[in-house]
Amino acid sequence: MNNVWIDISKKIKELYPVKDFLPLHEPTFSGNEKVYVNDCIETGWVSSVGKYVSEFEKSLAEYTGVKRAVAVVNGTAALHVALEVAGVQIEDEVLTPSLTFIATANAISYCGAIPHFIDISNETLGVDVQKLASYLQEMTTVRNNLCMNKYTGKIIKAIVPMHTFGHPVDMDPLIELCDRYNIVVVEDAAESLGSFYKGKHTGNFGKISAMSFNGNKIITTGGGGAILTNDDNLADRAKHLTTTAKVPHRWKYVHDEVGYNYRMPNLNAALGVAQLEQLDGFIKNKRRIFYRYEQILKGYEGIQLYKEPSFATSNYWLQTLIIDPKTYIHEDVLGVLNQSGIMARPVWTPLHELEPFKHCPHSDLTVTNKLSKQIINIASSPYLGE
């Protein structure tokens, strides 16, 4: 078994031989980053006010095709406020996959709401819509236009589908199902900038959505995120809440409710503007990485390189292997790859297994439990596709 992965490691290292160690996803700064950041420093506009914040929001909205984008300090903050402006309240239940980063459940919890974990699909690595439909039919009832959990008596207010590793969820049947049950869709598009579902960019399908620009994302602002929506009222509300709920005035400090200091600094936005200018190139490289890995892995049994669904064009943020547990031992594969100088990581620990969320309601999670022991993410930096 180890010989197979040593052989694969050697072939992967040949993609970029000048590096002794290939990180999982390293940022690429090859454009105007220094120019724009230096402009912030030279003009003194380095904090939460400045031209690059507005420019980044405008460019992001144009690229994704949404009406409005609100830049914030990170993706978790974006999702927190997105849920709040979407109407999620204390003690509401919010459906979300268990196989996602903890930030999804954390953001739900910040609202005082309860994560309710659902299973994923082998085909998309996101919400299994058919399985969810059967689950909702069995455990909910709709009263007064509210979806009620028959067993807990609580309102199921929203769902947070997550586009895992940049691969879009099958959104059309999910939207239809949620419309039927009056469940608000808040997209977790943290990983899917540059991904399209049936020709439309992710983040356009729910009432509101959230993105992340952490240092390991397809573009980075260092730390940062954004709220996307096609509803001007929701965008205005999100902007107000994320800027400490301050009422505009030339000199007075008037705040009309409890808000959040979630503003993205101009320095970070400057970095984001330069990164967005290069996004198409990053995606081309990342798609080349997929095809190169596909060639490398040909002929090896028990290893599947995850491919975008037929209805989607993915940004291939993280290249994903699904290994056969009958053929390979998960921990051993991770050990060989990392020792060979290729960063490899397991998928997140399913959230229903983590101490803060063990008490949360959940559906049958057979696929989640299975894939959590099979998925391995491998080196995916854009330069590997150059």
C-alpha positions in Angstrom: 0.0 0.0 0.0 2.7 2.5 1.0 4.6 1.9 -2.3 1.5 3.0 -4.2 1.4 6.3 -2.4 5.1 6.9 -2.5 4.9 6.4 -6.3 1.9 8.8 -6.5 3.8 11.3 -4.3 6.8 11.4 -6.6 4.6 12.1 -9.6 2.8 14.9 -7.7 6.1 16.5 -6.7 7.1 16.6 -10.3 4.4 19.2 -10.9 6.4 21.8 -9.0 9.9 20.4 -8.4 11.3 23.7 -7.0 9.4 23.3 -3.7 10.4 20.8 -1.1 7.0 20.9 0.5 3.7 21.6 -1.3 1.1 23.3 1.0 -2.5 22.4 0.8 -3.4 25.8 -0.7 -0.9 28.6 -0.8 -2.0 32.1 -1.9 -0.5 33.5 -5.1 0.4 37.2 -5.3 1.4 38.0 -8.8 -0.6 41.1 -9.7 -1.2 44.5 -8.3 -1.3 43.5 -4.6 1.8 45.6 -3.6 0.7 48.6 -5.7 -2.8 48.8 -4.1 -1.6 48.0 -0.6 1.1 50.6 -0.8 -1.5 53.1 -2.1 -3.4 52.6 1.2 -0.3 53.1 3.2 0.8 56.2 1.3 -2.6 57.8 1.5 -3.3 56.8 5.1 -6.5 55.0 4.3 -5.7 51.7 5.9 -8.8 51.0 8.2 -12.4 50.4 7.5 -13.0 53.5 5.2 -11.4 53.8 1.8 -12.0 53.5 -1.9 -10.9 49.8 -2.1 -13.7 48.6 0.1 -16.3 50.0 -2.3 -14.3 48.9 -5.3 -14.0 45.3 -4.0 -17.7 45.2 -3.2 -18.6 46.5 -6.7 -16.2 44.1 -8.5 -17.4 41.1 -6.4 -21.0 41.8 -7.2 -20.2 42.2 -10.9 -18.3 39.0 -11.0 -20.8 36.9 -9.2 -23.8 38.5 -10.9 -25.6 39.5 -7.6 -27.0 43.0 -7.0 -25.1 43.7 -3.8 -22.0 42.6 -2.0 -21.1 43.7 1.6 -17.4 43.1 2.5 -16.7 42.0 6.1 -13.9 40.8 8.3 -14.2 37.1 7.7 -16.5 34.4 6.3 -17.9 33.4 9.7 -19.0 37.0 10.3 -20.6 37.1 6.8 -22.6 33.9 7.6 -23.6 35.2 11.1 -25.1 38.4 9.7 -26.6 36.7 6.7 -28.5 34.4 9.0 -29.6 37.3 11.2 -30.9 39.5 8.4 -32.6 36.4 6.9 -34.7 36.2 10.0 -33.1 33.4 12.1 -34.0 33.9 15.7 -33.2 32.4 19.1 -34.3 28.7 19.4 -35.0 28.4 15.7 -33.6 25.3 14.1 -31.3 25.7 11.0 -30.6 22.7 8.8 -27.0 22.2 7.7 -24.8 19.4 6.6 -22.7 17.8 9.4 -19.8 17.5 7.0 -18.8 21.2 6.9 -16.3 23.4 8.6 -17.3 24.3 12.2 -17.8 28.0 11.2 -21.2 27.0 9.7 -22.5 25.7 13.0 -20.8 28.4 15.0 -22.6 31.2 13.0 -25.9 29.5 13.6 -25.2 29.3 17.3 -24.2 33.0 17.4 -27.8 33.7 16.5 -29.0 31.7 19.4 -30.3 29.1 17.0 -29.9 25.4 16.9 -27.9 23.5 14.2 -29.9 20.6 12.8 -27.6 18.2 10.9 -28.5 16.5 7.7 -26.8 14.1 5.3 -24.9 14.7 2.1 -24.8 13.2 -1.3 -22.0 11.1 -2.8 -22.6 12.9 -6.1 -22.2 16.5 -4.8 -20.6 16.2 -1.3 -23.4 18.7 -0.4 -27.0 18.4 0.8 -28.7 15.2 -0.4 -32.0 16.8 -1.5 -34.0 13.6 -2.0 -33.0 12.3 1.4 -33.9 15.7 2.9 -37.3 15.6 1.3 -38.1 12.2 2.9 -36.8 13.5 6.2 -38.9 16.7 6.2 -42.0 14.7 5.2 -41.6 12.4 8.2 -40.5 14.9 10.9 -42.2 18.2 10.1 -45.5 19.9 9.7 -46.3 23.3 8.2 -48.5 25.5 10.4 -49.2 29.2 9.8 -46.5 29.2 7.0 -43.9 27.9 9.5 -42.1 24.6 9.2 -42.3 23.0 12.6 -40.3 20.1 14.0 -42.9 17.7 15.3 -40.5 16.2 17.8 -38.9 19.4 19.3 -41.8 21.8 18.7 -39.3 24.3 17.3 -39.4 26.3 14.0 -37.1 25.0 11.2 -36.4 28.5 9.9 -33.5 28.1 7.4 -31.1 25.8 5.7 -27.4 26.5 5.0 -26.3 24.4 2.0 -22.5 24.4 1.7 -20.8 24.1 -1.7 -18.1 21.7 -0.5 -14.6 22.3 -1.8 -16.1 24.6 -4.4 -18.5 22.0 -5.9 -22.1 23.4 -6.2 -25.0 21.7 -4.6 -27.9 20.7 -6.8 -29.8 23.9 -6.1 -33.0 23.8 -8.2 -34.6 20.9 -6.4 -33.4 22.2 -3.1 -35.0 25.6 -3.7 -38.2 23.9 -4.8 -38.3 21.8 -1.6 -37.5 24.7 0.7 -40.2 26.8 -1.0 -42.7 24.0 -0.2 -41.8 24.0 3.5 -41.2 27.8 3.8 -37.6 27.3 4.8 -35.2 30.2 4.0 -32.1 29.3 2.0 -28.9 30.9 3.2 -26.0 29.7 1.0 -22.6 29.0 2.5 -20.6 29.9 -0.6 -17.4 30.3 1.4 -15.4 28.0 -0.8 -17.1 28.5 -4.2 -16.0 31.9 -5.6 -15.7 31.1 -9.3 -18.1 28.1 -9.3 -21.3 28.1 -11.4 -24.5 26.1 -11.2 -26.2 25.7 -14.6 -24.4 28.8 -15.8 -25.2 31.0 -12.7 -22.7 31.8 -10.0 -23.2 30.3 -6.6 -24.6 32.7 -4.1 -27.4 33.7 -6.3 -29.9 31.0 -5.4 -30.7 31.6 -1.7 -32.2 34.7 -0.1 -28.7 35.7 0.9 -25.2 34.1 1.0 -21.8 34.2 2.5 -18.3 34.0 1.1 -14.8 33.7 2.6 -11.4 35.2 1.5 -9.2 33.5 4.1 -5.6 33.0 3.3 -6.3 29.5 1.9 -9.2 30.4 -0.3 -9.1 30.8 -4.1 -8.6 34.5 -3.6 -7.6 36.1 -0.4 -7.9 39.4 1.4 -5.7 38.0 4.2 -8.8 37.6 6.4 -12.1 38.6 5.0 -15.6 37.6 3.8 -18.6 39.0 2.0 -22.4 38.9 2.2 -24.1 38.5 -1.2 -27.7 39.2 -2.0 -30.1 40.3 -4.8 -32.3 42.1 -2.2 -31.3 45.8 -1.6 -33.1 45.9 1.7 -31.2 42.9 3.0 -27.9 44.4 1.8 -28.7 47.7 3.4 -29.5 45.9 6.7 -26.4 43.8 6.5 -24.2 46.9 5.8 -25.8 48.7 8.8 -25.3 45.8 11.2 -21.7 45.1 10.1 -20.7 48.8 10.6 -21.7 48.9 14.3 -25.3 50.0 13.4 -24.0 53.6 13.2 -26.4 56.1 11.8 -24.6 58.3 9.2 -23.7 61.7 10.4 -20.8 64.1 9.8 -19.6 64.0 13.4 -22.1 62.4 15.8 -21.8 58.9 17.1 -25.4 57.6 17.0 -26.1 53.8 17.0 -29.7 52.7 16.8 -29.3 49.1 17.7 -26.7 46.5 18.7 -24.5 46.0 15.7 -21.1 44.4 15.0 -17.7 45.7 14.2 -17.4 43.4 11.2 -16.1 45.9 8.7 -13.4 44.9 6.2 -10.3 47.2 6.4 -9.3 49.1 3.3 -5.9 47.3 3.3 -7.6 43.9 3.0 -9.9 45.1 0.4 -7.0 46.5 -1.7 -5.5 43.0 -1.6 -8.9 41.6 -2.7 -9.3 44.0 -5.7 -5.9 42.8 -7.0 -6.8 39.1 -6.4 -10.1 39.4 -8.2 -8.3 40.8 -11.2 -6.5 37.4 -11.4 -9.3 35.1 -10.5 -10.0 33.8 -14.0 -6.3 32.7 -14.3 -6.4 31.1 -10.9 -9.4 29.0 -11.9 -7.9 28.0 -15.2 -4.8 26.7 -13.3 -6.9 24.9 -10.8 -8.8 23.1 -13.5 -5.5 22.1 -15.1 -4.4 20.7 -11.7 -7.5 18.4 -11.7 -6.6 17.1 -15.2 -3.0 16.6 -14.2 -4.0 14.6 -11.1 -6.5 12.7 -13.2 -3.6 11.5 -15.4 -1.3 10.7 -12.4 -4.0 8.6 -10.7 -4.9 6.5 -13.8 -4.5 2.9 -13.3 -4.5 2.9 -9.5 -7.4 1.0 -8.0 -9.4 2.2 -5.0 -8.7 5.9 -5.6 -11.4 8.3 -7.0 -10.5 11.9 -7.8 -13.7 13.8 -7.2 -15.1 15.5 -10.3 -17.5 18.3 -10.6 -21.2 17.4 -11.0 -22.5 17.4 -14.6 -24.7 20.5 -13.9 -21.8 22.6 -12.5 -18.6 24.3 -13.3 -16.4 24.1 -10.2 -13.5 26.3 -9.1 -11.9 23.1 -7.9 -10.8 24.9 -4.7 -9.4 21.8 -3.1 -8.6 18.6 -5.1 -10.3 15.8 -3.4 -9.5 12.1 -3.2 -12.0 9.5 -2.1 -10.2 6.3 -1.2 -11.6 2.8 -0.8 -11.2 1.8 2.9 -10.9 -1.9 1.9 -7.8 -1.1 -0.1 -6.1 1.8 1.9 -5.9 2.9 5.5 -6.9 6.5 5.8 -4.3 7.5 8.4 -1.5 5.6 6.6 -2.3 7.5 3.3 -2.2 10.8 5.1 1.1 9.9 6.7 2.8 8.9 3.5 1.7 12.0 1.6 2.8 14.4 4.3 6.1 12.6 4.9 6.7 12.9 1.1 6.4 16.7 1.2 2.8 16.9 0.0 0.3 18.4 2.5 -2.7 16.2 2.7 -5.6 16.7 5.1 -8.7 14.7 6.1 -12.1 16.3 5.7 -13.5 18.0 8.8 -14.6 15.9 11.8 -18.4 15.7 11.3 -20.0 18.3 13.4 -22.4 16.0 15.2 -19.3 14.3 16.7 -17.9 17.5 18.2 -18.6 18.3 21.9 -20.4 21.6 21.3 -22.9 20.0 18.9 -23.4 16.4 20.1 -26.8 17.4 21.6 -28.1 18.8 18.3 -30.9 17.1 16.3 -29.9 15.2 13.2 -31.1 13.0 10.4 -29.6 9.7 9.4 -26.0 10.5 8.5 -24.8 7.3 6.8 -23.0 9.0 3.9 -21.5 11.7 6.1 -20.0 9.1 8.4 -18.8 7.0 5.5 -17.1 9.8 3.5 -15.5 11.3 6.6 -13.3 8.3 6.7 -12.6 8.3 2.9 -11.9 11.9 1.9 -8.4 13.3 1.6 -7.6 16.8 0.3 -4.3 17.2 -1.4 -2.0 20.1 -2.6 -4.2 22.4 -4.7 -2.3 25.8 -5.0 -2.9 27.5 -8.3 0.8 27.5 -9.3 0.6 23.7 -9.6 -1.4 24.3 -12.8 0.9 26.8 -14.4 
